[in-house]
Amino acid sequence: MLHTNIQVELYVPRKCSATNRIIKAKDHASVQINIAKVDEEGRAIAGDNITYALCGYIRGRGEADDSLNRLAQQDGLLKNVWSYSR
């Protein structure tokens, strides 16, 4: 067993993908969604996915679907789904 003086964090907070807010440990309404990347035939590529974290604030306002569509379109997973309309 090696004894080193390296400090290891027990908790690393996540950031909301839609708002860049830090998701606190007590935010029980937050979710993390993994979307698999697929090949040309529509099969999932093993171990290759994109992760989105959405905070409870976004979900509580009812904007999770819109935010997820916007993020997926920015990453090239969707085409012509989200458009800003406010």
C-alpha positions as CSV (number, residue, x, y, z in Angstrom):
1,M,0.0,0.0,0.0
2,L,1.4,3.4,-1.0
3,H,1.0,6.3,1.4
4,T,0.9,9.6,-0.4
5,N,-0.2,13.0,0.7
6,I,-2.6,13.5,-2.2
7,Q,-5.9,15.1,-1.3
8,V,-8.9,13.3,-2.9
9,E,-12.2,15.1,-3.2
10,L,-15.1,13.0,-1.9
11,Y,-17.7,15.1,-3.7
12,V,-17.3,16.8,-7.1
13,P,-20.3,19.0,-7.9
14,R,-21.8,18.9,-11.3
15,K,-22.8,21.9,-13.4
16,C,-26.1,22.3,-15.2
17,S,-25.6,21.9,-18.9
18,A,-28.3,24.4,-19.7
19,T,-27.5,27.2,-17.2
20,N,-24.0,26.5,-15.9
21,R,-25.3,26.6,-12.4
22,I,-23.6,24.3,-9.9
23,I,-26.0,21.5,-8.9
24,K,-25.9,21.2,-5.2
25,A,-25.9,17.9,-3.3
26,K,-29.5,18.5,-2.0
27,D,-30.9,19.2,-5.5
28,H,-33.0,16.0,-5.7
29,A,-34.9,17.3,-8.7
30,S,-31.8,17.3,-10.9
31,V,-31.1,14.6,-13.5
32,Q,-28.2,13.4,-15.6
33,I,-29.0,12.0,-19.0
34,N,-26.6,10.0,-21.2
35,I,-27.4,10.0,-24.9
36,A,-25.5,7.3,-26.9
37,K,-23.8,8.2,-30.2
38,V,-24.8,6.0,-33.1
39,D,-23.2,4.9,-36.3
40,E,-24.7,5.2,-39.8
41,E,-26.8,2.1,-39.3
42,G,-28.4,3.5,-36.1
43,R,-26.6,1.2,-33.7
44,A,-25.2,2.6,-30.5
45,I,-21.4,3.0,-30.3
46,A,-20.3,1.2,-27.1
47,G,-18.8,3.6,-24.6
48,D,-19.3,6.7,-26.7
49,N,-22.1,9.0,-25.3
50,I,-22.8,12.6,-24.4
51,T,-23.8,13.5,-20.9
52,Y,-26.2,16.3,-20.0
53,A,-27.0,17.4,-16.4
54,L,-30.1,19.4,-15.8
55,C,-30.7,21.2,-12.5
56,G,-34.0,21.1,-10.6
57,Y,-34.5,24.8,-11.4
58,I,-34.8,24.1,-15.1
59,R,-37.0,21.1,-14.6
60,G,-39.3,23.0,-12.2
61,R,-39.8,25.8,-14.7
62,G,-40.8,23.2,-17.4
63,E,-37.9,24.0,-19.7
64,A,-36.0,20.7,-19.5
65,D,-37.3,19.5,-22.9
66,D,-36.5,22.8,-24.6
67,S,-33.0,22.9,-23.0
68,L,-32.2,19.3,-23.9
69,N,-33.3,19.9,-27.6
70,R,-31.1,23.1,-27.7
71,L,-28.1,21.3,-26.3
72,A,-28.5,18.2,-28.5
73,Q,-28.8,20.5,-31.6
74,Q,-25.6,22.3,-30.6
75,D,-23.8,19.0,-30.4
76,G,-25.1,17.8,-33.8
77,L,-27.5,15.2,-32.5
78,L,-30.6,16.9,-33.8
79,K,-31.3,19.1,-36.8
80,N,-33.8,22.0,-37.0
81,V,-35.6,21.2,-33.8
82,W,-34.9,24.1,-31.5
83,S,-35.4,27.7,-32.4
84,Y,-35.4,30.7,-30.1
85,S,-38.9,32.1,-29.9
86,R,-39.4,34.6,-27.1
